């Protein structure tokens, strides 16, 4: 069975993969438009005979906030989905059967988290491998890459997620936001990524904050919060393939590479592949989106 961890869909309930799969394209007026860009991978896997389970993660599609790129929440959601799928009646799945994780971007981080949490969180699962495509292994390192890009609004998803996961720090976070920043947080909390792209593309982060963002993220409590989200602290119990474009303009190659080095230092079985597609229209994040397609087939193999 392949446990498919979705990439960034948005933070609005209408963006949940379980809803998108029966729509293909979602539209509910205005700029609220989204298409299921990962359905091609899932369809290919199903056509090749794999059983597939796809998680909505925590909060997406429900009244609670989606905990976007939250290391523990996403890793556990992937593992919970695998455990639930293996126990579904009326399938050919075996509780002792092989399980693999697959994800790209947000999904790459979730697959990486599941791989390193599996031994402690769900040791009964027989994990045989994981594909972590461009995992956001160090969220603090991502900030200057997101700044001014077409997907800068994803920073709002992350801040909403942190406040949901750590409500004791919500007031501190909000105190650092300008009125414009608070309005952005409220807007993206209801949006799919399509509308977030249209509403916030190419904006700079600093006008959303009352202080220098690159200074206060190195101060408490933000320093600890970012460190809590860093991947690479535990050893995966199965082989992992990490793939990243050297010039990825959104999720840095350096953080993905360091994740592989951290795992190797613990004795994990890691293969790291670098996509050398040259820089092109960086703020449109071409080198983040295109390698998902280019490297999809080698990763599937």
ChimeraX attribute file (.defattr): number of C-alpha atoms within 10 A of each C-alpha:
attribute: neighborCount
match mode: 1-to-1
recipient: residues
	/A:1	21
	/A:2	20
	/A:3	24
	/A:4	26
	/A:5	31
	/A:6	27
	/A:7	19
	/A:8	17
	/A:9	25
	/A:10	25
	/A:11	29
	/A:12	23
	/A:13	22
	/A:14	23
	/A:15	27
	/A:16	23
	/A:17	24
	/A:18	14
	/A:19	15
	/A:20	18
	/A:21	16
	/A:22	10
	/A:23	13
	/A:24	15
	/A:25	12
	/A:26	19
	/A:27	13
	/A:28	9
	/A:29	7
	/A:30	7
	/A:31	15
	/A:32	19
	/A:33	18
	/A:34	22
	/A:35	18
	/A:36	19
	/A:37	14
	/A:38	18
	/A:39	15
	/A:40	11
	/A:41	15
	/A:42	17
	/A:43	12
	/A:44	13
	/A:45	16
	/A:46	13
	/A:47	10
	/A:48	9
	/A:49	9
	/A:50	13
	/A:51	18
	/A:52	17
	/A:53	18
	/A:54	19
	/A:55	20
	/A:56	22
	/A:57	26
	/A:58	18
	/A:59	19
	/A:60	23
	/A:61	19
	/A:62	13
	/A:63	9
	/A:64	11
	/A:65	22
	/A:66	29
	/A:67	24
	/A:68	29
	/A:69	30
	/A:70	23
	/A:71	22
	/A:72	17
	/A:73	19
	/A:74	27
	/A:75	25
	/A:76	22
	/A:77	20
	/A:78	29
	/A:79	25
	/A:80	16
	/A:81	18
	/A:82	25
	/A:83	17
	/A:84	11
	/A:85	20
	/A:86	21
	/A:87	12
	/A:88	12
	/A:89	8
	/A:90	6
	/A:91	10
	/A:92	10
	/A:93	15
	/A:94	12
	/A:95	17
	/A:96	11
	/A:97	13
	/A:98	15
	/A:99	21
	/A:100	22
	/A:101	27
	/A:102	26
	/A:103	23
	/A:104	30
	/A:105	25
	/A:106	25
	/A:107	28
	/A:108	29
	/A:109	32
	/A:110	37
	/A:111	33
	/A:112	34
	/A:113	32
	/A:114	29
	/A:115	29
	/A:116	23
	/A:117	22
	/A:118	23
	/A:119	18
	/A:120	9
	/A:121	14
	/A:122	16
	/A:123	11
	/A:124	12
	/A:125	19
	/A:126	17
	/A:127	23
	/A:128	16
	/A:129	20
	/A:130	27
	/A:131	27
	/A:132	29
	/A:133	30
	/A:134	31
	/A:135	31
	/A:136	30
	/A:137	31
	/A:138	23
	/A:139	22
	/A:140	20
	/A:141	16
	/A:142	17
	/A:143	19
	/A:144	18
	/A:145	19
	/A:146	24
	/A:147	20
	/A:148	19
	/A:149	22
	/A:150	21
	/A:151	25
	/A:152	24
	/A:153	30
	/A:154	22
	/A:155	20
	/A:156	25
	/A:157	29
	/A:158	20
	/A:159	19
	/A:160	23
	/A:161	21
	/A:162	23
	/A:163	18
	/A:164	18
	/A:165	18
	/A:166	11
	/A:167	12
	/A:168	10
	/A:169	15
	/A:170	15
	/A:171	10
	/A:172	13
	/A:173	18
	/A:174	17
	/A:175	12
	/A:176	17
	/A:177	20
	/A:178	16
	/A:179	14
	/A:180	11
	/A:181	19
	/A:182	17
	/A:183	13
	/A:184	20
	/A:185	22
	/A:186	13
	/A:187	18
	/A:188	23
	/A:189	21
	/A:190	19
	/A:191	25
	/A:192	24
	/A:193	24
	/A:194	18
	/A:195	20
	/A:196	27
	/A:197	18
	/A:198	14
	/A:199	18
	/A:200	18
	/A:201	18
	/A:202	18
	/A:203	17
	/A:204	15
	/A:205	20
	/A:206	16
	/A:207	15
	/A:208	20
	/A:209	18
	/A:210	14
	/A:211	14
	/A:212	12
	/A:213	17
	/A:214	12
	/A:215	8
	/A:216	13
	/A:217	16
	/A:218	13
	/A:219	11
	/A:220	10
	/A:221	13
	/A:222	16
	/A:223	13
	/A:224	12
	/A:225	17
	/A:226	17
	/A:227	12
	/A:228	15
	/A:229	20
	/A:230	19
	/A:231	26
	/A:232	22
	/A:233	15
	/A:234	17
	/A:235	19
	/A:236	26
	/A:237	20
	/A:238	18
	/A:239	16
	/A:240	26
	/A:241	18
	/A:242	23
	/A:243	27
	/A:244	29
	/A:245	27
	/A:246	22
	/A:247	22
	/A:248	26
	/A:249	24
	/A:250	28
	/A:251	29
	/A:252	26
	/A:253	22
	/A:254	17
	/A:255	22
	/A:256	29
	/A:257	20
	/A:258	15
	/A:259	24
	/A:260	23
	/A:261	16
	/A:262	17
	/A:263	20
	/A:264	16
	/A:265	11
	/A:266	13
	/A:267	12
	/A:268	19
	/A:269	16
	/A:270	19
	/A:271	13
	/A:272	17
	/A:273	16
	/A:274	16
	/A:275	17
	/A:276	13
	/A:277	15
	/A:278	10
	/A:279	14
	/A:280	13
	/A:281	9
	/A:282	16
	/A:283	19
	/A:284	17
	/A:285	21
	/A:286	17
	/A:287	25
	/A:288	21
	/A:289	16
	/A:290	14
	/A:291	20
	/A:292	20
	/A:293	12
	/A:294	12
	/A:295	17
	/A:296	16
	/A:297	11
	/A:298	8
	/A:299	17
	/A:300	11
	/A:301	5
